[in-house]
Amino acid sequence: MRGLTVDALNPSILKVQYAVRGELAIKAEAYRERLKQPDHGLPFDKVISSNIGNPQQKGLDQPPITFNRQVAALMEWPALAELAKDVFPKDVIARAKELHAETGSVGAYSHSQGVPFIRKDVAKFIEERDGYPADPNHIFLTAGASAGVSLLISMLINSPKAGILIPIPQYPLYTATLASYSGVPIPYHLDEFSEWATAPPDIDKALQSAVAEGTVPKALVVINPGNPTGAVLDELTMEHIVRLCEQYNLVLLADEVYQINLHRPTTHPFISFKKIVRQLKSPVPLVSFHSISKGVTGECGRAAGDFECTNIGEDVLALIYKMMSVGLCPPLSGQIGVDCMVRPPKPGEESHPLWEKETEGTHEALRARTKLMAERLNKLPGASCVDSPGALYLYPRLHLPKKALEAAHAAGKEVDAFYAMQLLDETGICVVPGSGFGQKEGESHYRLTCLCPGVDEYVSALENFHLRFMKRYGGL
Amino acid sequence: MRGLTVDALNPSILKVQYAVRGELAIKAEAYRERLKQPDHGLPFDKVISSNIGNPQQKGLDQPPITFNRQVAALMEWPALAELAKDVFPKDVIARAKELHAETGSVGAYSHSQGVPFIRKDVAKFIEERDGYPADPNHIFLTAGASAGVSLLISMLINSPKAGILIPIPQYPLYTATLASYSGVPIPYHLDEFSEWATAPPDIDKALQSAVAEGTVPKALVVINPGNPTGAVLDELTMEHIVRLCEQYNLVLLADEVYQINLHRPTTHPFISFKKIVRQLKSPVPLVSFHSISKGVTGECGRAAGDFECTNIGEDVLALIYKMMSVGLCPPLSGQIGVDCMVRPPKPGEESHPLWEKETEGTHEALRARTKLMAERLNKLPGASCVDSPGALYLYPRLHLPKKALEAAHAAGKEVDAFYAMQLLDETGICVVPGSGFGQKEGESHYRLTCLCPGVDEYVSALENFHLRFMKRYGGL
């Protein structure tokens, strides 16, 4: 027999690209293993995975919210509420009992759309955030925002000409998922000179050229706050985006997983697309994604989130339910995590002071690190960096010398990937080159997270490497 | 704008069918809500969800393994190991510390293929089971067997002519997933008169007619022990199946999630396809799926499992890794669950006696219930039932009167769906009609789980309904 060869596989799968966990991340893992040997011979003593927004990763310092973990522990072994009752705050025990009465065992399947009780809590959270009603029947709990996005894209791509508008730079989940379902990405560029602003006229232009080329636009993806840019959309821009969706009959896919990661909330507040759509009384079909992986919760490992459907008919909702039901249900421990995120301890409850201290600590650490890192990166020759008002990342631009471009070309690499590989080899810091997120022809960037403690040591290593690299290729 | 209409969606999605959570299950959920009202007016006081193998569901009685839940609780809140150290057995604390040192926080992403340490434990489990080596690099932890199957099918379907052999009756995940990727199901029938045996000559015939019709067979699905049949394959049949895969260059997809659900292990032991492939020194590419949802673990809500690739090249493995990485990683609490499943407490360890008692209790309860239910169903007029040697189900056949067929036809339903709907309406028992699993033209079956406690009351309700139904339509 011939066996299973790559050329016998689905050709769409071959086209999928996902740089966040690509060549660099794989090499970083290999370095991490090698460092366990005493004679590893590497010029660094730890690997810093700045390639992925993974707040609770070893070596990073965003702690889990204690309340969430105490509830989770009681859900895992309910007997603890008696056996160790003095160890748990009273509101934790009450919450776990309330959830247990509704969900039963965390080892049982739930309703495929998510536990009804938890969906009601999500609806209340959305109502309080936006000031407009939310219907638990229009909310789906998920195995994370990625799972929800993937499901929606699989449903929307109805022909190889069907396209979806994607911001550039983007989180590559979008192009990867589109590639796997043989859909057409329709890129629209964000404006680095206006702090990565989204310009609706640029979206309109992208739509017009896509249509002229025979693509049928089905949906528009907006990531707000942005990934990798951290930009936060203003109300007027959001209104224009909704109007564009009306004009072109597009479904609006709003990736709002960083909605509480705001470093300057007074000048750059988060506004949900749900609120804008309701304010405008717009008929635009909207799917809004949220997650417990980011924010102050940071529970990536639980793989959980939710999406809310607005202006989407019962027949389409029934199809979404059907597709969720083939996958049975989102993991229960993640659903419990969603409940804790949307319904944290209230003032006056025993867990509230610690919850408040922990969330404020996380916000403050991210805010301070982002500011300091942006300032120092901006001072480097051949680098510039928009100071992100949101999310977990910076996306500095590199202005690299011609010799570096030539050396990268000779090595068969994009120059930013070439830069990032040397950064990893020399410092143990793993970042993702801009080519993984998309950028204008001839530009170079990289994305790094602002999650690393010991920021001074970390940024110094970045700076020293950058200066060495610039010298090495004649840029200084 | 026109909004989002069903006819604008991916037509493959519309063709997906998944009866296990279909019309009947949705109605059962609605009844469950209605029963909360004092004046519900229903002729039963509880809903019994026999439609799905969900051992830890409320009202069913398969308890979680205490060891697994104690480890999970400590992973959620590691401080408990100090704060409540007298409450936990010593081996539990040691296991949680060992896992924590390897995985870090359960709230962090892991390696996309699963925590390397846990994959090593899975490899050891497979080696001890089969007597052949297993490579942790060829093992992928998953968000459950369904997620793994779906990934493999998405990779194998490379054109609308690509087909996959599916046993009939089957677990409808297979046809649902094939439909969503526009692949061709190639049915092969199991033989009810030989206790649902798999006949390799029938598979060969199915292959020949598929090829004659222009279908390109890519893979063969075997579910062993069977779902819904509970049949357990013998070694000779398995060898024939492997030879067929060699002959037709097929990937063998072995769904082995019920591998320890054996009611008569002496006469009907489980043998893995990995063992057969190695014994035969066969080059057949094999993907073997396992899960923590079934067996004695029964942790459906954790959504976790693993698959092992045998005879699959590094280039294809790299593609599988890439696709897993787009989904980031399997949920950590599920990965922890896999570790506990493949590495239970050993004799001499503090948790072993309780673990043994719990697992034996679960095996014995299932074995006794399956036997009793099959006996009583076999005594009913117009019903016959193969006494399953494995898995969690029975799949009785109904021989229904002509008037029932006419009434079902008039109602626009298959007669087994018609029967199952009346069963639900009159008794609160939810089963899945055979039309959801596939059966020969003109036959009627249903699948029910053997997980329900109070088996006498439950089977009596089934019997009484069946006799009423038969009388109602002139069958008695």
Boltz contact constraints between the chains, C-beta under 6 A:
constraints:
  - contact:
      token1: [A, 1]
      token2: [B, 246]
      max_distance: 6.0
  - contact:
      token1: [A, 1]
      token2: [B, 249]
      max_distance: 6.0
  - contact:
      token1: [A, 1]
      token2: [B, 283]
      max_distance: 6.0
  - contact:
      token1: [A, 2]
      token2: [B, 249]
      max_distance: 6.0
  - contact:
      token1: [A, 3]
      token2: [B, 283]
      max_distance: 6.0
  - contact:
      token1: [A, 3]
      token2: [B, 285]
      max_distance: 6.0
  - contact:
      token1: [A, 4]
      token2: [B, 251]
      max_distance: 6.0
  - contact:
      token1: [A, 4]
      token2: [B, 285]
      max_distance: 6.0
  - contact:
      token1: [A, 4]
      token2: [B, 312]
      max_distance: 6.0
  - contact:
      token1: [A, 4]
      token2: [B, 316]
      max_distance: 6.0
  - contact:
      token1: [A, 6]
      token2: [B, 315]
      max_distance: 6.0
  - contact:
      token1: [A, 9]
      token2: [B, 155]
      max_distance: 6.0
  - contact:
      token1: [A, 9]
      token2: [B, 158]
      max_distance: 6.0
  - contact:
      token1: [A, 10]
      token2: [B, 155]
      max_distance: 6.0
  - contact:
      token1: [A, 10]
      token2: [B, 157]
      max_distance: 6.0
  - contact:
      token1: [A, 10]
      token2: [B, 158]
      max_distance: 6.0
  - contact:
      token1: [A, 13]
      token2: [B, 155]
      max_distance: 6.0
  - contact:
      token1: [A, 18]
      token2: [B, 325]
      max_distance: 6.0
  - contact:
      token1: [A, 18]
      token2: [B, 326]
      max_distance: 6.0
  - contact:
      token1: [A, 21]
      token2: [B, 112]
      max_distance: 6.0
  - contact:
      token1: [A, 21]
      token2: [B, 325]
      max_distance: 6.0
  - contact:
      token1: [A, 54]
      token2: [B, 108]
      max_distance: 6.0
  - contact:
      token1: [A, 54]
      token2: [B, 109]
      max_distance: 6.0
  - contact:
      token1: [A, 56]
      token2: [B, 105]
      max_distance: 6.0
  - contact:
      token1: [A, 56]
      token2: [B, 107]
      max_distance: 6.0
  - contact:
      token1: [A, 56]
      token2: [B, 108]
      max_distance: 6.0
  - contact:
      token1: [A, 57]
      token2: [B, 108]
      max_distance: 6.0
  - contact:
      token1: [A, 58]
      token2: [B, 104]
      max_distance: 6.0
  - contact:
      token1: [A, 64]
      token2: [B, 107]
      max_distance: 6.0
  - contact:
      token1: [A, 69]
      token2: [B, 76]
      max_distance: 6.0
  - contact:
      token1: [A, 69]
      token2: [B, 77]
      max_distance: 6.0
  - contact:
      token1: [A, 70]
      token2: [B, 77]
      max_distance: 6.0
  - contact:
      token1: [A, 72]
      token2: [B, 76]
      max_distance: 6.0
  - contact:
      token1: [A, 73]
      token2: [B, 73]
      max_distance: 6.0
  - contact:
      token1: [A, 73]
      token2: [B, 76]
      max_distance: 6.0
  - contact:
      token1: [A, 73]
      token2: [B, 77]
      max_distance: 6.0
  - contact:
      token1: [A, 76]
      token2: [B, 69]
      max_distance: 6.0
  - contact:
      token1: [A, 76]
      token2: [B, 72]
      max_distance: 6.0
  - contact:
      token1: [A, 76]
      token2: [B, 73]
      max_distance: 6.0
  - contact:
      token1: [A, 76]
      token2: [B, 76]
      max_distance: 6.0
  - contact:
      token1: [A, 77]
      token2: [B, 69]
      max_distance: 6.0
  - contact:
      token1: [A, 77]
      token2: [B, 70]
      max_distance: 6.0
  - contact:
      token1: [A, 77]
      token2: [B, 73]
      max_distance: 6.0
  - contact:
      token1: [A, 83]
      token2: [B, 87]
      max_distance: 6.0
  - contact:
      token1: [A, 84]
      token2: [B, 84]
      max_distance: 6.0
  - contact:
      token1: [A, 84]
      token2: [B, 87]
      max_distance: 6.0
  - contact:
      token1: [A, 87]
      token2: [B, 83]
      max_distance: 6.0
  - contact:
      token1: [A, 87]
      token2: [B, 84]
      max_distance: 6.0
  - contact:
      token1: [A, 104]
      token2: [B, 58]
      max_distance: 6.0
  - contact:
      token1: [A, 105]
      token2: [B, 56]
      max_distance: 6.0
  - contact:
      token1: [A, 106]
      token2: [B, 301]
      max_distance: 6.0
  - contact:
      token1: [A, 107]
      token2: [B, 56]
      max_distance: 6.0
  - contact:
      token1: [A, 107]
      token2: [B, 64]
      max_distance: 6.0
  - contact:
      token1: [A, 107]
      token2: [B, 299]
      max_distance: 6.0
  - contact:
      token1: [A, 107]
      token2: [B, 301]
      max_distance: 6.0
  - contact:
      token1: [A, 108]
      token2: [B, 54]
      max_distance: 6.0
  - contact:
      token1: [A, 108]
      token2: [B, 56]
      max_distance: 6.0
  - contact:
      token1: [A, 108]
      token2: [B, 57]
      max_distance: 6.0
  - contact:
      token1: [A, 108]
      token2: [B, 300]
      max_distance: 6.0
  - contact:
      token1: [A, 108]
      token2: [B, 301]
      max_distance: 6.0
  - contact:
      token1: [A, 109]
      token2: [B, 54]
      max_distance: 6.0
  - contact:
      token1: [A, 109]
      token2: [B, 300]
      max_distance: 6.0
  - contact:
      token1: [A, 112]
      token2: [B, 21]
      max_distance: 6.0
  - contact:
      token1: [A, 146]
      token2: [B, 327]
      max_distance: 6.0
  - contact:
      token1: [A, 155]
      token2: [B, 9]
      max_distance: 6.0
  - contact:
      token1: [A, 155]
      token2: [B, 10]
      max_distance: 6.0
  - contact:
      token1: [A, 155]
      token2: [B, 13]
      max_distance: 6.0
  - contact:
      token1: [A, 157]
      token2: [B, 10]
      max_distance: 6.0
  - contact:
      token1: [A, 158]
      token2: [B, 9]
      max_distance: 6.0
  - contact:
      token1: [A, 158]
      token2: [B, 10]
      max_distance: 6.0
  - contact:
      token1: [A, 176]
      token2: [B, 326]
      max_distance: 6.0
  - contact:
      token1: [A, 246]
      token2: [B, 1]
      max_distance: 6.0
  - contact:
      token1: [A, 249]
      token2: [B, 1]
      max_distance: 6.0
  - contact:
      token1: [A, 249]
      token2: [B, 2]
      max_distance: 6.0
  - contact:
      token1: [A, 251]
      token2: [B, 4]
      max_distance: 6.0
  - contact:
      token1: [A, 283]
      token2: [B, 1]
      max_distance: 6.0
  - contact:
      token1: [A, 283]
      token2: [B, 3]
      max_distance: 6.0
  - contact:
      token1: [A, 285]
      token2: [B, 3]
      max_distance: 6.0
  - contact:
      token1: [A, 285]
      token2: [B, 4]
      max_distance: 6.0
  - contact:
      token1: [A, 299]
      token2: [B, 107]
      max_distance: 6.0
  - contact:
      token1: [A, 300]
      token2: [B, 108]
      max_distance: 6.0
  - contact:
      token1: [A, 300]
      token2: [B, 109]
      max_distance: 6.0
  - contact:
      token1: [A, 301]
      token2: [B, 106]
      max_distance: 6.0
  - contact:
      token1: [A, 301]
      token2: [B, 107]
      max_distance: 6.0
  - contact:
      token1: [A, 301]
      token2: [B, 108]
      max_distance: 6.0
  - contact:
      token1: [A, 301]
      token2: [B, 332]
      max_distance: 6.0
  - contact:
      token1: [A, 303]
      token2: [B, 331]
      max_distance: 6.0
  - contact:
      token1: [A, 312]
      token2: [B, 4]
      max_distance: 6.0
  - contact:
      token1: [A, 315]
      token2: [B, 6]
      max_distance: 6.0
  - contact:
      token1: [A, 316]
      token2: [B, 4]
      max_distance: 6.0
  - contact:
      token1: [A, 325]
      token2: [B, 18]
      max_distance: 6.0
  - contact:
      token1: [A, 325]
      token2: [B, 21]
      max_distance: 6.0
  - contact:
      token1: [A, 326]
      token2: [B, 18]
      max_distance: 6.0
  - contact:
      token1: [A, 326]
      token2: [B, 176]
      max_distance: 6.0
  - contact:
      token1: [A, 327]
      token2: [B, 146]
      max_distance: 6.0
  - contact:
      token1: [A, 331]
      token2: [B, 303]
      max_distance: 6.0
  - contact:
      token1: [A, 331]
      token2: [B, 331]
      max_distance: 6.0
  - contact:
      token1: [A, 332]
      token2: [B, 301]
      max_distance: 6.0
  - contact:
      token1: [A, 333]
      token2: [B, 333]
      max_distance: 6.0
